[in-house]
Amino acid sequence: MIIRANTYKPNEILKFIRQNSNLTQKEFADKIGKSYAWQQSNEIGRANYYFKDLLDIVEQFNLEIIIQEKKK
């Protein structure tokens, strides 16, 4: 799965990962140890998750984050 983070908002990245994992919001939240309310709030953009949350998700789903060199 490749996500170009600069083309998505944080809530869209979270939703993209969940949808590509074929999980409901509740199933995804349970799998990452968060509440359904947390998942829902972050996915609709009402709340913003921490980078550490994303790192935990990446580890749980065996994903990879690649940070490319910033253009000058």
C-alpha positions in Angstrom: 0.0 0.0 0.0 1.5 3.3 -1.0 0.1 6.6 0.4 1.6 9.9 -0.6 0.9 11.8 2.6 1.3 15.2 1.0 -1.8 14.5 -1.2 -4.1 13.4 1.7 -5.3 14.9 4.9 -4.6 13.0 8.1 -8.2 11.8 8.4 -8.1 10.6 4.8 -5.0 8.5 5.5 -6.6 6.8 8.5 -9.7 6.0 6.5 -7.7 4.8 3.5 -5.7 2.4 5.7 -9.0 1.1 7.4 -10.8 0.7 4.1 -7.9 -1.2 2.5 -7.8 -3.5 5.5 -11.5 -4.3 4.8 -12.5 -3.4 8.4 -15.4 -1.4 9.8 -14.6 1.6 12.0 -15.4 -0.5 15.1 -13.3 -3.5 14.0 -10.4 -1.1 13.1 -10.6 0.7 16.4 -10.7 -2.6 18.3 -7.6 -3.9 16.4 -5.6 -0.7 17.3 -6.8 -0.5 20.8 -8.8 2.7 20.4 -12.5 3.4 20.9 -15.0 3.6 18.2 -15.6 7.3 19.1 -11.8 7.9 18.6 -11.8 6.3 15.2 -15.0 8.0 14.1 -13.8 11.5 15.3 -10.4 11.1 13.6 -11.8 9.7 10.4 -14.2 12.6 9.8 -11.6 15.1 10.8 -13.1 16.3 14.0 -10.0 15.3 15.9 -6.4 14.8 14.9 -4.4 11.7 15.9 -0.8 11.9 17.0 2.1 10.7 14.8 2.7 8.0 17.4 -0.8 6.7 16.7 0.0 6.4 13.1 3.3 4.6 13.9 1.3 2.1 16.1 -1.2 1.5 13.2 1.7 1.0 10.8 3.2 -1.6 13.1 -0.1 -3.3 13.7 -0.9 -3.7 10.0 2.7 -4.3 8.9 2.8 -1.2 6.8 5.7 1.0 5.9 6.2 4.8 6.1 8.6 6.2 3.6 9.6 9.8 4.0 11.1 11.3 0.8 13.5 14.1 0.8 11.8 17.5 1.0 12.0 19.6 -2.1 14.0 22.8 -1.6 
